Amino acid sequence: MAEVRLENDALLAMLDTSGGVIWRLVAKTTRGAVPLLRPPAEEAPRLPRRSGCYPLLPFGNRIAGNRFTFEGEDYAFAANTDWDPLVLHGDGWLATWSVAEASATRAVFRSGSRDEGAFQYDAEQVFAIEGPALTVTMTIINRGPRAMPFGFGWHPYFPVHPDTTLTATASEYWEEGALSLPTRRMPLPEDLDFTHPRGVPRRRINNGFEGWDGHAEIASRSAGVTTLITASEALRRSFIFVPDPAEPPVHPVPFFAFEPMSHAANAHNLAGDGGLRRLAPGESLTGSMTMAWRALS
């Protein structure tokens, strides 16, 4: 585990090579330091899932039955956590990344996988802060002997204040079924239509959304900031997670996740375009996410 600090007059980003995560992201406002991502529970074990944001690669979310078939080949996986029977979020968030470059405002992390039974790849994340914005750019290169369906994204957790609102476009959403897998695409229910600013619902949400335009805003007047999220063309789906308020809290700070993703959950087993990208050996996939802030009076 190694920590890397990026900082300028407007922003502080603490990165960690364990999982290639953004451990902490803080706006420097005239009112003081304001966390843009969920502050970690420092007294708990320093695990990637306790961070502010971790990478999703070579896919995000789950794969039904821990298996899929691609171009005549069958691929099977083992569960990679002790709390979920399905393989979750690929393996990039469980890897130790190396620091290839680091300066006051820019860092390059690299990692890779050589799982001979499935995905073999090299990955790079470039973190750069400029003014009030942090941009993360990910590149994945297929290093395996055959073409494979790749995807990626990020899993940022945002603090929820009583007045927090979310603004984000979507055309449809995926209903959640057994084992948190999507079942069918449906019109948006009223409380999940964030075309205009809407408070984060006080109920469990664990759904993927189609038709995101790559722009989202999370605003809180009590915190004094709006967090602006933008994503490149490769990331045109989103996923929202809100813990069930009836269950014991899993983190000391109330939070929700808004995840930019390149593909739908379980896209490996969906008919039609689930958003995965076929990469032949040596081909690459690149995309970026920016999180910035502006003050609210």
Secondary structure, DSSP 8 states (H G I E B T S, - for coil): --EEEEE-SSEEEEEETBTTEEEEEEEEETTEEEESS----TTS---GGGSSEEEEBS--SB-GGGEEEETTEEEE----SSS-SS-BSBSGGGSB-EEEEE-SSEEEEEEEEE-TTS-EEEEEEEEEEETTEEEEEEEEEE-SSS-EEE--EEEEEEE--TT-EEEE--SEEEEE-GGG-EEEEE---GGG--SS-EE--SS-EEEEEE---SEEEEEETTTTEEEEEEE-TT--EEEEEE--TTS--SSSS-EEEEEEESS-TTGGG-SS--S-EEE-TT-EEEEEEEEEEEE--
